[in-house]
């Protein structure tokens, strides 16, 4: 008897299943049919919905905001660096000369490699590349068996296992759900150890004070089994720097930039500009604010260390003006997503965007808002896609079924981006000749040689006719997703880790826990 990898949080019984793996155990034991691990590339230019002149108008307006209004930098050491570089400081307010901003961002790299402990999972960030990460940072999780619940360690570990199992997921965006049952002072230590052990894909460390970000950098180094010198040559961990929109960068975020950029690790500057709430109600105005805040953060990374890797983050959407709740997967979100890509390419830096929705359940709304988000992400030139799988309720919930649904959608994007073969055989002239007028191609030699792999085979969509579907009990997409996430956890295998590296990782984590981890009072 073999035990499944489905961990529990006390809300459901632990499941067991019997049977051998491989073909002898039947179709289910063969594992979920999914696309192989693949580097995703966009093989066509991103679309543009504003002109080059309009891009420059947004750029100029953003520089005016930074020059005339300024931005609050709430860390004294950061203001000292900025003052030495020529910025005007009044209290916490920093005003930038526009030429200073433009000069600083020219040293940011156009692309770079994000290194994983498994080299096969390292990937390029920038250019035509696209990589999708997990959902990150929801305080709650949910599935159809146990409903919506506060984030916990068991669910957190299960999401990591899903991230490892599904090939279309390239990195861990943060905590896929917050493990709130671990004390905040040591949560990052336990969570980062889990990321390093349960997956061999690159991951995120939170900029929530010096201790947490420095521990994250060191855990990434240990997990890869490399020296501090090699780490500085090979970016191995990333952090998200969220501005406190409008026009503010707090101390922990700035400390994160200073620690990460100084070590040549990846910083993704992402303003959280919701039109009508934390930004002007017009999409253009919200993008101006997003762009100003992103420019200030990116410029600061280059002031800390020229050439350090930085990503332009876009997260502009709108709110429901009736309730104030964030809205995602909207026409406004798609426009902002595509314009954000145009701005990132204007500065020749990689672009981060997200797969989002505002749905409260795994329903039609969840699907179509995510599809619209993915359309904006793909056509807008996104390179580094946060919240790729599992996002629900505007980011308040990580959904197990939604995770699998999103993986199916991401795989569809992957297949859409594969080049269309137009060689002589693919053109099918001989097949047309064989069938001739009025026939059908089901039995054609050309079809029989290719039918098994001719088209994308979805993990969730049900293509049976109505009679077959009724006979099968009328299964719906959410039910299939529920089955698949459980099967993925059953089939999960922990990636190998060198025993010496694991011992060093455990020693570091346990020592830092004894030292108290990170302060929780500021």
N, C-alpha and C positions, 0 to 999 in steps of 0.2 A: 504494500500500500504506500502511495506517495502523497505527501501533503501538498496542497496548493500553495501558491505564493500570496494568496489573498489574506492580508492582515486585517484585523478587526479592531474596532475602537470600543467594543463592549456593546454595540448596538445590534449585532447580528452574530449568529453562531459561525464558528470557523468551519469551513467546508473541507471535505476530503473527497478524493475521487480515486478510483482504482483503474488499473490498465497500464499496459506498456506504451511507450512512445514510438513513433514511426508508423509505417504503413500497416503493421500488424494490428494496431490499436484502432483502426478505422479513421474515417475522414477527419473527425474533430481533433484527434491526437496529432494529425499532420501539421497542425497549426493554422493560423489565420493566413489566407492567401493575400499577400500584400506585395507592393512593388519592392524591388531590391533597393538597397542603399544606393543613392545616386546624387551626384552634384547637380544642382538645378541651375540652369542658365536661361536667361531670357534671350531669345534669338531674334528679336526684333526691337527697334527703338521704342522706348516708352512714349506714350502719347503726351501731348501738350495741349492744355486747354486755355492757356493765356499766351500772349505773344512775348517775344524777347523784350520788347519795350515795357510790357506790363510787369515782367519779372524785374526789370531794372527799377520800375516805379516802387515795387514792394521793397526791394533792396534799399533804395534811397530813403523811403519812409522809415524803414527799420533803423537806419543809421541816424536819422533825425531824432527818433525816440531815444536812442542811447546817448546822443550828444546833448539834447536839450532837456529831456525829462530825466534820463538816467535810470539806474537800477540799484536796488539795495543789495549790498554784499555784507552779510552779517558775521563774518569771521575777520577779526583784526589782522591776522597774518595775511589773509588774502588781500585786504585793502592796502597793506604795506607794499606788497608786490606790485599791485596796480599803480600805486602812487609813484613808485620808483620808475615804472614804465611810462609815466606821463599822464595817467588818468587824473581827473579832478575829483577830490574827495571832500565831501561835506558830511560829517557824521558817518552814517552807514551808506549814504548815497554816493554812487560812483557815476561820473559822466565821462564818456569816452569820446575822444577825437575820432572822427570817422576814418581817418587815414591809419590810425593805430589799429583799429579793428581789421581793416582790409589787409594791412601788412601782416598781422599776427596769423590770420587764418590761412595765409598762403603756404605756411609750413606744415599744415595738416596733411597726412598721407591720403592719396586718392583711393588706395586699397591696401589691404594687409591680410595676413593669415591669422586666424584664431586657432590656437593650438590646443588639441585635446590630449588626454593621457593615452588614448588609443589613436595613433596617427591617422588611421583610416577615417576618423571622425573630425579631423581638422578640416577647416574650410576657409575659402577666400571670402573676405567681406569687402564689397564694393564692385565696381564695374557692372557686368551683366549677371553677377551671381545673385541667387536668392536662397536663403536658408530660413526655415521655420522653427520657432521655439515653442515651448509649452506656455500655457497660461501662467501668469505670475502674480502672486500676492493677494489673492482673495482671502478674506477672513472666514469664509464658509465653504463647505463642500456639500454635494448632493448627489444622490442616485435614486433610482426608482424604488429600491427596496426599503431604504431607511430615511428617505426624505432629506430635507435641508437641515444641516447641523453645523455647529461651530467647528472650525478647522482643528484637526488633531494629528498626532504623530503617525498613527496607523494609516490614515487617509493620505497624508503627505508622502509616506513611503510607497504607497500603492501608485500614486501618480508618477513618482520617479520610475517605478517599474514599467508603467505604460510608456513613459518617454523613452526608456531604453529599448523596449520591445518593438515599437513602431519605427520603421526605417525612415519615414518622412520627417521625423522630428530630429532636428540637428543640434539643438542646444537647450539647456534648462534656463528659462527666462527669469527665474527667481524661485521663491517657494511656490510650487504649484498650488498649494493651499497653506495658509499659515498654521504651523503646528502649535497652537496656543496652549496646549497642555504641557509644553516644556517651558520652564521659567525663562523669562526674557533675557536674563543675564547670560545664560548659556545656550539659548535656543540656536544662535547662529553656529555654534560649535557642533552641536549634534546634527543640525540640518546640513551643514556643509560636509561633514563626514559622510552622511548618507548620500549626498550628491556624488561624492568622490568614489564611494564603494558600490552603490547600486547602479550607477551608470558609468560609462566611460566616454561621455560626451561633454563638451565644454559647458561651463556654468557661470552663474552670476553671484556676486557678493554685494550685500547691501551697504550703502554709504550712510551708516547710522552711528557715527562716532568713530574715532581713530581705532579703537580696539577691534571693532567688528570688521572694518575694512582691512586692517593689517592682518588679522587672523585669516580672513578670506584669501588674501594674497599668498600667505604662507601655506595654507592648506592646498591651494592650487599648485604651488611649487612642489610640495611633498608628494601629492598624488601623481604628478608627472615624473617624479624621480629625477629632478634636474637641479642644478646649482642655481644660486641667486643670480649669477652672471648670465646663465643661459636664459633664465626667466626674463631678464630685461631685454634680451634679444628676441624672445618669442612670446608675444602676448598670449596669456593663458587663462585669464579671467576678465570678466567685464562687470561694469556697474552702470546702473541707470542714475543719472542726475536729473531729478525732476525740479524744475524751478517752482517756486511758490507764486504762481501767476496770480495777479499781474506784477511783473517786474521785481522779483525778489529771489535771492539765493540764500538759503539759510546756512548756518554753521556746519552741520553734519554733511550736507551736500558738498560744500566747498572743501571741507576736510577730505572728503572722498576724492575729489578732483586732485587735490594736492598729493595725496598718498599714491593714488593710482597712476597719474601722469608722471610723477617722479620716477616710478618704477617701469614706465613704458607699457602699462596695462591699458585696457580698452575702456574709454569713457564714452557713454552715449548720453548726450545732453538732450533732454526731452521736456519741453514746456507742456504743461497740462492746460491748454487754452480752450475752454468751452465757450463758444460764442453765446453771448447773452448773459453769461455768469462771470467768468474770470477773464473775459476778453470782449471786445466790441461785438455787437450783435450781428454785424455783417461778416461774411466769410472772409472777405478781403482784409478787413480790419483785424480779425482774429489771426489771420496768417501773418500780418505785419507784426503783431505782438509776439506770435510764436517765433518768427524769424529774428526779431530783436533779441529775445531771450536766448535763443539758440546761439546766435552770433557771440553774445557776451560770454556764455559758458564755453564755447569752443575756443574763443580767443584766450580765455584764461588757461585752458589746458596747454596751449602753446606757449604761454608765458611761463608756466611751470616747467615745461620741457618741450623744446621745439622738436617737431616730428613725432610726438607721441600720438598713438592712434585715437581718433575721435570719430564719433558717428553723429550725424545730424538727425535728431529725433523729431518726428511730427506726430502730434496726437490731438490735432484740432478737430473738434466736432461741435455740435450744437446741443442745447438743452431743450427739454419740453417746457415751453414758456407757460404752460398751465400749472405744472408741478415743480419745475426747477430741476427735475431729474435729468441726468445725462442721457442723450440719445446717440445711438451708434448704428452704423450700416445705413445711414441716411444719404440722400443726395448731397447734402452739405458736407458730410464726412468724405464722400468720394471725391468731391471737388477739392477739398482741403488736402486730401491724401495725394492727389495728382499734382497740385500746385506745390506741395511740400517737396515732392520729388524734383520738380523743376528748380526749386531753390537750392536743394542739396547739390544738384549737378552744376548749378551756377558757381558754387564754391568748391567743386571738385572733391567732395567728400562722400563717404557711404551714407545711405539713407535708411533710417529705421522707421517702420510703421507697424500697424497691428491689424489682426483679425478680430473684430469686435462685434458685439450685438447688445441689445438692451432687453432681450427676451427673458422672461422669468421661468421658462420651461423649455424642454427640448421639443419644440413644436415647429410649425411652419415659419413663425416669425424668427426663431433662432436660426433656421436654415437660410431663409432669404436674406436676412440682414448680414449673416456671415458671408454668403455668396457675394453680395454687393461690396462688402469690405474687401474680400479677396480680389474682386474685380479691380477695385481702386489700387490695391497693393500691387497687383501684377502689372496692370497697364501703366501705373504711375511710377514704376521703376524702383520699387522697394527692394532693398538688399537683405536687411536684417529684420525679420518679421517676428515681433513679440506677440505673445498671447495667441499663437497659432492654433492651439488646440485646448478646448475646455472652458472657454470664457462664457459666463452667463451673468444675467442681472447687472449689466454694466460694469462687470468686474468684481462684484460682491460675492460671487459664487463660482467655484470650480466644479464643473459637472462631469461625472464619469462617462455617462452616455454621450454628452456633448464632445468629450475628448475624442471618442471614436468617430463620431459624425464628422468632426473637423478633420481628422486624419483622412477620411474618405474624400472630403472636399480638397484637401491639399494634394492628395494623389491625383485627383482630376486635373488640378492646375499643373502638376508635374507632367502628366501625359499631354495636356494641351501644349506645353512648351517644348515637347519633343519635336524635332524637325520632321516635316512631311517628306517621306521618300518619294522621289519621282524618277527612279531608275527604270529601265526598260521593263523589268519584271513587274514592278509596282504599277506601272501604267496599265497593265492587264489586257493588252491587245489580244494575246492568244486566248485568254479566258473569254473575251467578247466573241472571238472567232469561233471558239468551241460551242458556246451556247447559241449564238445567232439570234435572229428576231423571234420574239415571243416565248423564249425559254426562261429558265431560272438558273441561278448560280449556286444553289445549295449543293449540288452534286458535282460541280465543275472541279477539275483537278487542281486548279489554282486555289479554290476555296478549301478543298480537303487538305491541302498542304499547309494551310495557314489558320484554319478556323479557331484552333485552340488559343492562339495568342493574337488574333487579328484585332481585337478591340479591348479597351479597358474593361476589366471585370470589377464592378463595385463591391465594396465590402458590405454595404447596407441596402442599397437600392434593390427592390424586388421586381424583376422583369417577367415574372410568370403571368400568364393570362388570368382573367378574372375567375374562371372555373378552378384553376389550379390553386390560386390564392385563397379562394373560399374553402377549398378542401384542406388546405394547410392551416386553417383556423384564423384567417384574416390577420396575419402578423403585420404590425406596423413598425416604422423605422426605429422608434424609441425602444421597442422590444428587442429588435435585432442588435441595436447598439448596447443594450444591457447585457445580452448574452456574450457579445464579442469582448467587452471590457473584462468580463470575468474570465473568459477563455484566455485572453492575453496575460492576465495575472497568473493563471494556471501554467501557461507555457513559458513564462518569464524564466530566464536563467541569469544569475548574477555574473557580470563580466569578471574575468580573472584579474587578480591584482597580485603583484609580487609580494611575498611574505614579509620581506624586509621593509618595503614601502608601507604595507599595512601596519606593521609594528611601529614605524616612525610616526605615522598618522595618528594611531591610537595614543601613543605617548604624548604627542603634542596636544591633542584634544583633552586628554585627561589632566595634563599639567595645567592647561589654561582654565579648565573647570575648577581645579583646586585653587587657582589664583583668583577665582571669582568671576572670570569671564569679562563681561562688559558692564559698566555702570548703567543702572536703569533710572537714576534720578539726575536731572540736569538743572 
